[in-house]
């Protein structure tokens, strides 16, 4: 299938692109940085997802994965507004089979930084909107909402023993996901799945369901 993924130069986006490539798909990547993937079935476009006037023309996208994101003050513009524009440009057309938005468990819990969790909460609502609209094409749209993932962007906490211990106390499975595990979920929700739609799947090792119940012994 013809697959378009945003934010493919590192982390989760790169892992998703590589998973699709090893599974025999034709992959197009959009990222502000240069390509970090070399593969005969991969085409890379250096472009900011907010640069709407210069987005590449890619016709007939069958799978769209909105992965590009940030946590630096441009959260609403990149995580939500650009995601919407990318989807409206590439995803709302008859050849689309699946759209996946990479959200965050923070969109459900309200944790982390204000604009970040707000942007990811918006992704959850927009996912439902798109699912209703692409249903006419027989397509599905879901969001995949990870908790902690082992990527370079999170080195500031994974490399700090005290912070890491505190985080693990909140995570029932006592570990974070690898980018490759998130890629497996992305592939399942876009290629294997053909009926689940309008849903937001939380993959966070149980962190968001963790509860410290206090009661007399």
N, C-alpha and C positions, 0 to 999 in steps of 0.2 A: 504493500500500500504506500501511498504518498503521504509522508508524515512531516508536519511542520512543528518545530519545537523552539520556543524562545528561551534565551539564557542558557546556551549550550557550552559555554567555554569552561565551566568548572562545576563542581558540586553535583547537585541532584540533576540538573539539566543535562550535563555531560553524561552522567550515568544512564539516564533515560535514552538519550540519543544512541549511545553505544549498545544498549540492550536491543533497540529496534534494528540497528544495523546488523548485529550478529544474528538476528532473527530473519534477515533477508529483505528488509524494507528499504525504501528510498527516503532518505531523511534530509530535510532542509533545516538549517539552524540560523537563528537571528540572535546576535549578541553585540554589545558595545565593544567587546574585545575580539581579537583575532581568533582564528580557529585553533582549537587544541586537539581536534580529531582529524586524522588522516585516513580516509576510506574511500574507495571508488564510488560508493553510493551515497556519499555525503557532500552536500553543497552548503557553504557557509556565507552568510551575509553580515558584514560589519555594519550595524545600524542600531541606533537607540530606539527602543520600542515607542518612545514618546515623539519621535520624529515622523509624524504621520504623513507628511508630504513626500518622504523619501523611502517609505517602506517598499520592499521589493514586490514585484508582481509575480505571484506564484499561483497559477491556476489549478483548480481541481484538487485542492487539499482534501484528503480523506480522513486523516486524523490530525487534530490540532491539540497540542499540549502547551498551555500557557504556564510556563515555569518562571519566567523572568520576574525577579522581585528584589526588594531592598529593605533595609531597616535603618535608614539614615536621615529621615526628615522629608524624603520625597516619596514616602510610602503610599499616600493616596494617589499621587500622579502615576507612579509606576505599577504598584500592586493592584490597583483597581481601575483607574481611568484608562491606562494603556492596555490593560487586559481586555477591557470592554472594546476598545477600538480595534485591537488585533482580532478579536472574535467576530466583530461585525464585518471586518474586511475579508477574512479568510474562512470563517466557519459557517456563516449563514448563506449557504449555497447548496444546490441539489446533490453534489457529489460527496458531501460530508457524511461520515459514518459515525464519528465519535469526537467529542470535545472533552478535554480534561483540564480543569483549572487546579493548579497547585496552590492550595490555601495554607492554613495553619490551624493547629489545635487552639491557638490563641483566639481565633475567630469564634470559638465556642465558649472559651473560658473567660475571655476578657483580660488575660494576663499579658505581660510584656508592655511595650510602650504604647501610649494612647493611639497615635495615628496608625501604628502597625496593626494592632488588634482591630481597629475600626476598618482599615482597608481589607483585612481578611474576613471580617464579618460581612462586608459588602460583597465579597467574592461568593460567599454562601448564598446570599439572596440573588445575585446575578446568575448563578448556576441554575437556579430553579427557573428563572425567567428564560434562559436560553434553552433549557430542556423542553419547555413548552413549545418554543418556536421551531426547534429542529425536528420535533416529532413528526412533522409533515414529510420529512425526508426519510423517515425510518431510522433516524440517528439518535444517539444518546448524549447526554452531557452530565457530568458529575464533577465534584471536587474531591481531591485527595488532600487531606489535612494532617500533615505530619506534626509530631511533637519534636523532640530533640533528634537531630541527625548529625552524624559525624562528617562534617565538611570543614574546609579551611576557615570559613566564616565564623565557626564556633570554637576555634582554637583558644580564644580568650577565656573560655570557661573550662573546656576539656583539659587544658594544660595547667589549670589552677587546682591543686589537690583539695584545698578547702572547699572551693565552690563546687567542684565535682562531687565530693562526698555529700554535700547538702542537696545537690540535684538528685543524686541516686536515692536519697532517703524519700524523695517524692515519686520515684519511678518504680512501680512494683516489679518489673522485669529486671531491674538493676543494670540496665544498659540503654544506650541509644541505638537507633537504627543506623545501618550503613546506607550510603546513597544507592547502592545496588539493590538493597531490599525495597527502597521506595520505588526504584525503577521497575521492579517486578510487579508491584502493585499498579503502577501506571500502565504497564503492558496489559495486565489482566483487565483493568477497567476500560481500556480502549479497544483492545483486539478480541480478547476472549468474551468479554461481556457484550451482550446485545440487547438486554432488557432492563437492567437496573438503570434508572435515569432520574435526574433531579435530586440526587443524594449527595451528602457530604460525609466521606468516609474518614474517620479519625484513626490514625495509626501512630500511637504515642507510647506504646509500652505500658498502657494503663494509667499514665500520669493523671489524665483528666477525670478518671473515675476513682482516684485515690481518696479515701475518707478516713479521718482519724476519729473514730467513735469513742466517746468518753462516757463511762458508766461505772457505777460501783462494782467492785469485784464480787 
